């Protein structure tokens, strides 16, 4: 039985708690820590946990904690992960992995030094549509992928950035490119690998109480010549989100849709119904994911601790995602084409470098400690997890 602690009692902590409660024979939550101890107590009461509320996480460093979920703002992730791994705990850390590549590298070094498990949350890999899409792409029936389109479309009101840590390069580390599109960018890299070049633009068109962008558009070039585009936004009404992969034989996407074409004698398209059916049959025959979302990732981490199996999402994977996001910010802020991989000499490698060099659109005008509610009004579930 593994002892688990939750660090941070904000909105996302509920997903972690619900995930752990799916495996009562394997783990138990023994503590929840938050700067506001009453928030930790509320979470314990909400879920009926036999756990204690802690105001200072350092009280837990000397205790028998096997696994920690870090659910705090991004700028705190590196120090917390390092301290808990050094204290002997395995770590699950919420996305994004950290606020800078330098912090990611510190976390990875701590993991190697302590030989503890470090997993960065990318819960959408554990959704059935995403797992199926990955298998379809790996099957090769579509042919060579020539283009990928990522639409990370969200909508947030002006007051969203009133929360004290949001909307600043120092605390949040960025806007929707970092904190919303991270889901889609992780999936893109999982399926395509890292691009070699990035050209990006960003703006703030609707949130004059935030330093950071509220929309960015990035063009990507991959080593094999394929191209991609990533739009990250919190100004899109309707919040449609999708990943579209165009192969030379067919097109597939999540949410799932398949189209395939043959050429007529004059070069115009006609449906390739046979290939569409083959791809549809392959998709339909693939198994459902047993545990979806955060529960799926928690199951993977628990299994890794118990058996030594491989993590699906480790520190290197989390770093790769942040590297592309950092490249988008570097290109959008400087107007330059950015080549990957980024090295430690890049002026966007550190959090201080990002704060000094990233475009500041506005100054933060309002700062509140907490909102009365952090739940969505519509209660919708979606293929892509709520950021």
N, C-alpha and C positions, 0 to 999 in steps of 0.2 A: 504494500500500500504506500503510494507516494504522497508526501505532504506538499500541498500547493499553497502559494501565497499570490494574491492579486495586488499589484502596485498601481494605484490610481482607480478611483471609483466613479469615473465619468461615464458617459453614455456607452462607450465601446466595452466597458468592463462587463456589462450584462451578457454580451455574446460569449465572452470567455467563461463566465460562471455557468451559463447554460451548457456550454460545451463540456466542461469538466463534470457537471452533474449527469451527463450521459454515461459516465463510466464509474459508477459508485464502487465497483469491485476493484478498481485499479488506483484510484486517487481520492483524496479528500481535501477540500479547501479549509485551511486552518487559520488563515489570517487575511484581512484586507486592509491595506494601508492607503491613506490619502491625507494630504495636507489639511483638508477639512475632515476631521475624524467623524463628524456627524454624517457625512456622506457615506463613509465606510460602514457606519452602523446601519444606515438606511438600506444599503445593499444587503447586509447580513440579514436584516429583518425581512426584506422583500423576498429573499430566496429561502428563508428558514434555515440558515446555515449554522452549524455548530462551530463558529469561528469567532475570532476576536478582532475588534477594530483597533488600528494602530495609527497614530498621527505622524510618527517619524519612522520611516522605513528602516532606518539603521538599527532599530530594536530587533529586527528580524535577521540581521546578518550573522549573528552568533547562534541562531536556532537551527533546528533540524528541518530545514526547508529543502526539499528535493528539486522542486520546479517552481519557477516564478513567471508569471505573466506580467509584462510591463505595459501598462495602458495609460501612459502619461504623455504630455506634449513631446514632440520630436526632439527638442533641444535637450531633454533630460535623458534620452535613451542610452547614450553611450556610457555615461558615468554610472547609471543604475545597472546596466548589463555587466560592466566590468566589475563592479563591487560584488554583485551577487555570484558571478562565476568564480571570482577569487575566494568567496566565502563557501564555495562548494555546491552551488545550485546550478541546475540547468536553466536555460532562459528561453522563453518565447517573448518576442518583442513586437509590438504593433508596428504597422507601417506608418510612415516611411521608416526605414531602419534607423536613420539618424538625420542630423541636419547638414552633414558634410561627409565627403569621402574620407577626410582625415579621421573623423569619428568612427566611420565604418571600419577603417583599417585598425584602429585601436581595439574595437570590439572583436574583430577577427583574430588579432594577435592574442587577446585575452583568452579567446576560445581555444586556440592552439596551445597556449601555455598551460591552461587548466585542464584541457581535454574534456570539457563539458560540452553539452549540446547547445547550439545557438540556432534558433529558427525564427525567421522573420515572417510575420503574418502576410500571407497572400491567399486568403481563404477561398478566392474564386477558382483556384486550381482544383479545389475539392468540390466543385459543382458539376453535376452530371453533364450539362451541355458543354462545359469547357473541357472536361476529360474526353468526351466523345469527339469534339472538334480536334483536339490534339491527336487522337488516334487516327482520325480520318486524314489529317495532314501527313502524319508519319507513314500512312499506307501508300502514298505516292500516286494514287489514281488520278489526282488533279494535274499531274505533271509539275513542271518547274513553277514556283511561285514568282510572279513578276511584279506584283504590287500588293501592298497591304494598306488598308484604311482603318484607322482607329478613331472612333467618335466617342469621346468621353464627355458627354453633354449632361450637365447638371444645372440646377437653378437654385440660387440662394439669395434671400432678401438682403437689403442694406444692413439690417441689424445683425446679420450673421457674424460680421466681423467686429461687433462690439465686445465679444468675449475677450478677456484681457490678453490672452496669448495669441489670438488669431490675427492674421493680417499684417504681421511684422516679419521682417527677414530674420530678426534676432531670435524670436521665440517659435514661430510656426515654421520658419525656414523657406516659405514660398506660398504660392496660392494654389489653384486647382491642379496645376501641372504636377506639383509634389504631393498634394494631399487628397486629390480625387482621382486623377488619371493614373496614379501609381498602380491601381488595380489592373487597368488595361495595359499599361506599359509592361508590367510584370508578365502578363499573358503573351503579349507580343514577343518579348525576348525569350520566353519559354518555348515558343513555337518557331521563331525565326532566327534566334541568336542576335548578337549585338550588331548594329550598323557600324559603318566605318566613318561616315560623315553626317553632320547635322547642320542645317540652316534653319533658323527659327525666328519668329516674331512674337511679341506679346504686347498686351495693352491692359489698361483698367478702364472699362467703359461704363461701369454702373456702381462702383463701390468706392466713393471718395473718402471713406473712413479706413482705408487699408493702404499700406505701403506697396503691397504685392500685386501681381497681375490678377485679373479675373478671367482672362482668356489668353491662350497661346496657340499658335499653329507652327508645327515643325515638319520639315521635309527631311527624309532620311534616305541615305544610300547605303546599301549593303555590299559586302565584298564580292558577291556574285553578280552585281549589277542591278539587282532588284531595287525598287523604290518603295518608300512608304510615306505616309502622312499621319500625323497625330494632332488632333484638336482637343485641347483641354479647356473646359469652360464651366463657370458657374453662372452663366447668363443665358442659357438655353432653356426656354419654356418647353415643357413636355419631357425633358430629361431622357431623350432617346439615346441609347448607348449600343454600340455595336463594334465588332471587329470583322472586317471583310477581307478574305484572302482570294486573290485572283490568280489562278494557275493558267497555264497555256491550254489546258483541256476543260477546266471547269472553275466555277466560283462557289465557295462555301462561306458561311458566316455563323457567328453567334450574336444574337438569337439565330437559330438554325434556319438556313435557307440554302438550297442548292440549285444552280443553273449550269447547264453545259451547252455548248454550241458546236456544230459542224459548219464548215464552209460550203456554200453553194458554188456553182461553177463560176459565178462572177465575184466571189469573195464575200458576199453578204452572209449573215448567219442564219442558220436554221437549228431548231432544238435538237440536241443529242439526247434523246429520251432514254436510250439504252444506258449511257453513262450516268445520267441523272438517277436512274433506278438503281444502278449498282452502288452509287454513293449513298443513296437513301437507305438501301438495304443494309449496307455496312454500318451506317449510323444507328439504324433501328436495332441491329443485333448486338451492339455493344452494351455491356452491363451498366446498370444504374450504380451510382456511387452510394455505398452503404451509409456513410456518415458525411453529410454535406457541410460546407462552410467552415466556421471555426471548429466545430466538433470534429470534422474530418482532419483538420490540421493538428488538433490536440491528440487525436487518435494516432496520427503518424508519429508525433513526438513521443507519446507514451510508449508506443511500440519500439521506437528507436532506443529509448532508455532501457526498456525491459529486455530487448533481444540483441541490440547492436545493429539493427537494420539501418538502412540509409535514410537520411532525411530527404523529403522531396524538396524542401525549401530551406537552404542553409544560409549562413552569413554571406558567402560569396554570391549567392543568387540575389540576396537583398542589396548587396553593394552594386551589382551590375545594373539593377533597376535605378538606383540613385545616380549612377554614373551617367546614364542617358538623360535623366532629368536635369542633372547639373550641366550637361552639355547643351541642353535646350536653353537653360537660363544664361549660360555664357554666350551663346550665339545671339539670343534675343537682346541681351544687354549691350553687346559690343557691335552687333551688326556683321560679325565675321562668321565665315564657315569654320566649324569646329570639327577636328578629327579625333577619333577615338582609337585607342584608349587615352584617357586623360592621365597626366603624370603629376606627381606631387608639386612640380614647379608651376602648375597652372594656377592662376590667381583666384580661381573659384574652388580650389581643393579644400580650403578650410572654411569654417563658419565665419571667421572674421573677414576672410577674403570675399565671401559672398555678400556679407553686409556692406562692405566697402565698395563693391563693384557692380552689384545688381541694380537694376533700375528701380528707383523709389518713385512711385506714382503719386501718392498722397501721404500725409501724416495721419496717424491714428487720432481720431477726434473723441472717441468714446471708449471707455473701458469698464466692463462689468465683471464681477467675480464669477457669477453663475447666472444661467437663465432659469426661469421657473420650471421649464420643461425642456428636455432635449430630444423628445420623441418626434418622429415625423407625424404630421397631421393626417396623412392619407393612409398610413400603415401598410404601404405596398411592399411586397417582397419582389426581388428582382434577381436576374442572373448574376449581376455584378453587385457585390456587397456594398452596403452603405458605408461611406468613408467617415 
